[in-house]
Amino acid sequence: MRDKSSVLFAGLLVVIDIVMMALAFVFSYYLRLWADHLAPEELGSLWSYLGVIVVQILTLVSVFFFFKLYHRQRGLSHVDEFYSVFVAVSVGIIMSVAFSSFLIRNGPDYSRRMIVFNWTLTIVLVTFGRLLYARLMWTLQSRGIAVARVLIVGTGETARMILHAMQRMPGLGYEVAGMVSTDSQHEDLGVPVLGNADELFVLIGTHDIDEVIIALPEAPSEEILPIISDCHRARVATRVYPSAFQVITSDLSIGHLGGLPLLTVRDTVLRGWRLTLKRAMDVLGSAVGLVLLSPYMVLLALLIRLDSPGRAFYAQDRMGLDEKPFQMIKFRSMKEGAEDETGPVWAVKEDPRRTRLGTFIRRFSLDELPQLINVFLGEMSLVGPRPERPVFVEQFKQIIPRYVERHQEKAGMTGWAQVNGLRGDTSIVERTKYDLYYIENWSLLFDLKIIIKTFFTFFRDRAAV
């Protein structure tokens, strides 16, 4: 039944793409008439372009299949999908123009301007259609329709992290059937532990599993390979949570030293042109943000002063690049002198120290806006690991492996952990893993993806405290 529903939804996506491609061509036709002040008889009727439209749609759909745009991944971000659509449409338009020139003799006037209009509109409309499709799928999967039954191998911290991520986002369409233990000791995880790893092949068939996620990042290959073999025999999709070494060695080059082969691990520290590019984006983004948001920030500062006695802004010591402290600026959301008696403490949900207005501004992350000043001054970045207070950093360094590596890059206003729901009173261990992944996989596109996800995530995130 699930296989049939997958085919049905894939077919629906193809239909949506075809409709949007056709609309893009129609709109580009009329845009060409308007831009060049032409009458329809001068350009030719829309029907005269029917052959061009058919060739283009067939070519684009074929390219989309080649780029695996109809093999949708659950949880695929809209930014990644836009990038894939952009590349596929660009290749498809070029190929369709070539095919049209070869197949259609004495065809209508398909000018370069119209091609550019068509290319732009196809990207926009196909992306819009896929956003609508994604919203439809999210709604259906949240209600248990077209979900994939998942089995998680492992009961440790990584397995719990994956389980919580699926539970936080039901729209991804995962139904966790249970977990598989690799030892006899495990705690109550809220889902059943169905058996041991040596029973995996039987468990997959018994519980009608669609996908297996192996959450054993520190397990040796001798333990992982039999599990993968069982998954292949059962013909289910298999995904493996990588170990730290697998993450940092995902891009290797082979060099030589006096004839001896050496593997060079990807350089994860930003320097040279990459550092300059990131800093340029920070300066531009923070400057534009300060100019556009300054009237609202002034109004918010006045409201804070009227709501409760005390300052509108406050600066707090945070640890930044290379573990150097800096003063992070925030709007005050708690009562003046909230830590005079308790000392530095972690903020929690429904914190009694919040002011009336503070509850609102923390809910929508408005207290973070003054950090644009920190970014402009070079103390922070728009994207990076969230900075912690020095007293907490000293604690975390003692109990969390590789925690200090978070400080290889500037702290950020937003980060990969935050847009994945790990903010506020959530596990610092899980956050650290996301931060290290960001540092080891940085790219300008990754930063843009996080910034865009921030606007869709932060203002509806219930984890804010």
N, C-alpha and C positions, 0 to 999 in steps of 0.2 A: 504493500500500500504506500509506504514511504517512497519507494522507487518511482511509483507512478506519480506521486505528488511532486517529486523532484523534477521529473520530465515536464509535468504540466507547468510548473512555475518557471522553468527554463524557457519553455515555449512562450509563456506570457512575456518574459523579458525580451525575447526576439521580436515579438509583435510590437512592444512598446518602442524598441529601437527603430524598427522599420517606420512606424508612424512618425517618430521624431525626425528621422532622416528625410522623409518625404516633406514634412512641414518646413524643415530647414531649406530645402530646395525651393519650395513655393515662396517662402518669405524672401529668399535671396533674389528670386525673379522680380518680385514687386519692388524690392529695395533698389534693384538695378534700374527699373523704370523711373523710380522717384529720384535717384541720385543723378541720372543722366538726362532727366526731363524728357523721357521718350514716351511715345504713344505705343500701345501694344502691337500695332501693325508694323512699327519700325523694328521692334525686337523679335517679333514672331509670337504667336499665341503660346500659352503655357502648354497646350497639348502637343505642340511641335517638339517639346523637350522630353516627351514621355520616354523615348528610347534612352536618352541620357540619364533620366531619373532611375530607370530600371537597372541600367548597367552600374550606376553608382551605388544603389542600394545592395545589389548582389555582391559587388566588390567589397563594400564596407562590412556587410554581415560576414563574409568569408574571412576578412582580415580580423574581425572581432573573434571569430572562432579560433583563428591561428594564434591570437594573443590571449586565448583562454578567458575571454571576458564573459563567456557563458558558463564557466566553471567557477561560480561565485564562492568565495570563502566566507564563512560565517565570521562576523566581526571585522570585515574589511572596512577600513576607514574611508570616508568620502574623499579625503585628499588623495589617497593612493589610487582610488578608482578614477578620480578626475585625471590624474597623471596618465593612467593607462588609456583612458578614453582619448586624451589629447594626442598621445603618440599613435594610437591605432587609427584615429580619424585622419591625422596628417598623412600617414602612409596610405590609407585607403583612398583619400581624395586624389593624391598624385597618381595612384594606379588606375583609378576610375577615369581620370582625364585621358590617360594614355590609351586605355581600352576604348573609350568613346571615340577618340580620334581615329583609331584603327578600324573599329567595327561600324561606325556610323558615317557613311559618306554623304557629303552635301548636307550636313546637319545644321542645326540652328546656331546662332551666334552665342557661343559660350565663352564670353570674354574673361580676361584675367581678373577684372574687378568683380565679376559675378562669382568666379571661383573663390576669391578671397571671402566674399560675403557668405558663400555657401559653407566654406571651411569653418569660419567663425561660428555661424549659426548652428551648424551640425554639432560642434563641440558643446555649445551652450545648451541646446535643446536635448541632446542625448544625455548629457549630465543631469539635466532637470528631470527627464523621464526616469533615470535610474535612481534619483533621490526619492521620487514618488514610489517607485517599486520597493526601495529599501524601507521606506516608512510602512508600506503595506505589509512587507514580510516581517518587520519588527512587531507590528500589531498582532499579526496572526500567530507568530511564534511565542509572543508573550502569553497568548491564550492557549498554548499547547498544540497548535496546528503546525504541521511540517517540522516537528522537532526531531533532533537526532539523539538517540539514547547513547549515553557515554559511560564508559567504565574507566575509572582512574586507578592506575596501578601505583600503589604507594599510600602510606597513611601518615607520612611525616609532614614537616612544615611546608614543603613545596606543594604537596598534594592538597593541603588545607588552603593554601593560597589560590590554587587553581579552582578548587571547589567554591571558595568565597567569591571569586571573580565571576563564575557562572551564575551564582545565586544573586549577585548584585545586578546582573544584566540578563534578565530572562528573555529579552528580545533577541538575544543571540541565537536562541533556538536550541539550547542544550538541555536535555533532561538527564541528570546524573542518576543512573540506575543503582550505582553503588561504588564501592572501592574494593581494591584487592590488596591484601596485606602481604608483605614479604617476610614478616616475622610474627611471633605470637603475641607481641605486646603492641597495643594500640588503644587510644582513648576514644570516647564517644565523639563522633564527628558530625552527628546530625543526619547522616545517611548510613545505610547498612554496609557493613564489611561482609562481602558475599563469600569470600574464601581466600585461599592462598594463591600465590603466583603460579604454582605448579598445576593448578586447576583452571588456569585461564582459558584454555581452548574450550573446555566444557561450559564454563560460565558464559562465554560469549554467545554460544548457541542457546543455552537455557534462558538467558535474559534478553534475547533479541537485541544484541548490541550493534550499533552502527559505527561507533568510533571508540578507540582506546587511546587514552593519554597516559604515557609513561612518565610519572613524576618521581624519578629516582636520579637526580642530577649527579650525585656522588657515587652511584653504584658502579662497580667495575664492568667492563664490557662482557665478561663471562656471565654476568647476571642478566644483562640487558638483552643480549643476542637471542637466548631461548624465548624470551617474552615476545620479541619482534617476530620470531619464527612462528610462534603460536598465532599471532595476529594475522600473519600472511596466510597461514593455513585456513584460518576462519574467514578470510577475505573481508576484513574490515579495515577502515581507514585507521592509520596509526600515526600518532605524533609523539615526539619525545621532547621533554623539557631539557634544554641543554645545560651542561655543567659550565662553570665559570670559564674553564679552559677552552671549551668548545666555542663559547661566545667570543673570546678574545682572539681565537685563531681562525675565525671564519674567513679571513682574508690573509693568505700567506703568500710570500714570494720566496723563491729558492735562489740563494746566492752561493758564492764559493769563496773559500779562504785557503789559498795555496792548494787548490784542487780538491779541498774537502767541502762537501755540500752542507750548507747551513740554511735553516728555515728562519726567515725574518718575519716576526709577528708585526701586524699592522700597528703603526704609530698612532696611539689614541690621543696624544696630547696636542691640543691646537697650537699651531705656531705658523709663522710665515703668512702666506696669502690667506690661509683659512682663518687665522686669527684676525687678520685685517678685515676680511669679509664679514665675519660675525660681529666685530666691533662696529663696522659701518651700518649694519642692520640695526644694532642696538641704538646707535646715535640717532639714526633716521626715525626709527619706530618710537623711541622715547620722546624725541622732539615733537613729532606730529601728535603723539598722545597728549603731551602736556599742553600744547596749543589748543587742541580740540576739547579737552576735558577740563581746562582751567576754570571756566565759569561754573561748572557743576561741582568742582572741588572746592571752590570758594563758598558756594551755597551750602555744601555739606559741612564745611568747617563751621559756618555760622550756626547751623542746626545743632551741631555737637555742643557748641558753647551754650546754646539756649536750653538744651536737653538736660545737662548736668554740669555742676561746677567743675572747673579744671581746664586743661589745655585742649585744643582741638587736635593737635599733633603730638606724637611722642616718638622718641628715638630709643631704640633698644639695641644692645650689643648683640651682634650675630657673627658667626664665623664664616669667612668667605674664602677666596682663592688662597691656596697655600696656608690654610689655617690662620689667616690674618684677620683680626676682628675689625668690624666696621659698624657704624651706626645706621641701622635700617629704620627708615621713616615710615610711620603708619598713622592712620587716623585713629584716635583714641576711641575704643569701643567698650572699655571697662571703666569702672569707677576710679577716680583719682586715688593713687596710692593703693591699688588693689593688692600689691604684693608686699606691702610694708610689714605685715605680720607673718605671712607665710613664707616669704622669700620666693625664688624662682620655682614655679610649679607649672605643670603641663595643663593647657586648656582642655576642658572636657565639654561634652554636649550639655546644654542647659546650664552653662556656667553661671552661678549666682552672682558673680562679679560683674556681669555685663550690665550696661545701661539699657534703657528702653530702646534708644536709637541704635545702640551697639548690637543688639540682637538682629536688627534688620541689616545693618551694613556688613556684619560678619556672614550672615546668610547669603548675601550676594557678592561677597568678597570685595566690597567697596573700600574696606579699610586698607587694602593693598595698593590702591591707586598712587599714593605719594611715593611709592618705590620707583616710579618712573624717574624721579629725581636721582635716586641711587644709580639707576641704569645710565642716565645721561652723564653722571659724574664718573662712570667707569667702575663703580664699586660692585655693581651687579650686572647681570645680563637679562634680556627679556626671557630667555629660556635657559634653564640649568637646574641643578639640584637645589631644592629649597634650603635656605640657610637655617641652622639651628643656633641656639644660644650656647655660649662657650661652656657653661656648666653642664649642659646636656651632652655636648660633644665629647667632653672628657669621660662621661659615663659610657656613652655608646662605643667609644674607641676600645674600651676594655672588654666589651661583651659581644661586639659584632665584627666578624672578620671582614677585612677590606673596607671598613667604614671610612677610614681616612682618605681612601681613593676618591671619595666624593668631592674632595677639596682640590682635585687636580684642575678643575674648571671653576669659573665664576659661578656664584650662586645665582639663581634665576627667580623672576617673578612667578613663573609657572614652570612646570616640568613634566616629564613623561609619567612619573608616578602620580602626580596630581590629576592629570586628565584621564587617568585610569582608575579614579575613585579613591586613591590612597592619599587623603589629606585629612587634617583635623586629628581626631583621636583614633588613629589607625596604626598598624604595626610598623615600627621604624625598620624592622628587619626586612619586611617586604618592600618598603620604600627604597631602602638601600639597593636592593637588587635591580629595581627599575632605574634608579639613578646611574648605577654602573653600566647597565645596558645602554642608556643614553650616551654616556661618555664614550663608550667603546664603539658606538655606531653613529657618531655625529655626522650630520650633513646639513647643508642649508635647507634642503627639502624637508628633512626631519624637523628642523626648527619651525618652518612654516606650517607643517602639519600639526605640531603641538599648539602653535598660536591659534590656528583655526579651530582646533578641537577645544581650546580653552573657552572660546565664546559660546560653544554649544554645551559645555560641560559645567563650568563653574557656576553659572547662574541658575542651574537646576540641580546642583549637587547637594544632597542632604547631609553629606559628611562634614560640611563646614561647621565649625564651632565658634 
